[in-house]
Amino acid sequence: MPKSKVRKKDEYVPAARASLPGPTGKVLAPSPVWYPAAICTVLILGLAYIVVYYMAGERVPVMQDLGGWNFAIAFVLMITGLGLAVRWR
């Protein structure tokens, strides 16, 4: 049986890292260096707010007055952190 021809493959050269265009069609710049720290800070603040509310909510006058709104404040902080994380490039 005849041997098939051996094709030479071109050497793989990785393309330069291309940025994806944003919703407006412009190429988006990477996020600043402080951005991940801001994400972590907001997420931890939301978590800490819930923990403080559960552990000492009846002793903190402002938290007593807010009642159930304490959960809304904590979840808004955490959702804001998640929203920031989604936009991180």
N, C-alpha and C positions, 0 to 999 in steps of 0.2 A: 504494500500500500504506500502511495507517495506521501511524503511528509508535507504538511501544510506550511504555507509561508508564515514566517514569524514577523509580526509587525512590531516596529519600534514604537514604543509609547513615548509621547513627549513627557519630559520631566514636569512634575506638578509644581507650579509656582503659586503660592497662596496670594489671593488678591488683597489689596490694601483694605483695611477695615473700613467698610463703608457705613455711614450713618443712614438710618432709614428716614425718609421724609416724614414730617409731621402732618397734621390734618390740613394745614394750609399749603402744603407742598414744599415748604422750606426745610432744609436739613437742620435738625435740632442739635444744639451744642450739648456736650455732656454736662451733668449736674456739677455744681460747685463742691468743693471738698467738705464743707461744713454741712451739707445736706443730709448725709446719713446720721450725723449727730443730732440734727434737728428732729429727724424721724424717731430715733430712739428716745429722745427727751419727751416728745409729745406722747408716745405710747406708754412710757413709764409713768408720766404724770397721770394719765387716765387710770392706769392700774393702781397707782398709789392712792388716788382719790377714792376708788371703790374700797380699798383695804382700810383706809382711815375711816370711811363712813361705816363699815361693818364693825370695826373694832372700837371706835370712840365717837361715833356719830351722835350719841345722846349727850355727850359731854362738850361738844363743839356747838356754840350757840347758833352760828350761821347755818350749820348743817341741820340742826333741829328745825329751823324756820323753813328750810327748803323742802324738807320731807322727801317725797318721791322724785323730786327734780334732781336730786343728787345722782341718780342713775343716768338721767339724761345728760348731765354735765360730763360724767365719766365716759359715757359712750360717745359723746360728741368729740371728746379729746382722742379717744382711741380710733374712731372712724377718720378723724383728721390725719392721724398718724398713718393709717392705712392708705388714705388718699395720697399723701405725700410719697409713700413707698411705691405706689403704682406709677407715679410720674418720674421716679428716679431713673436716670440714664447713665 
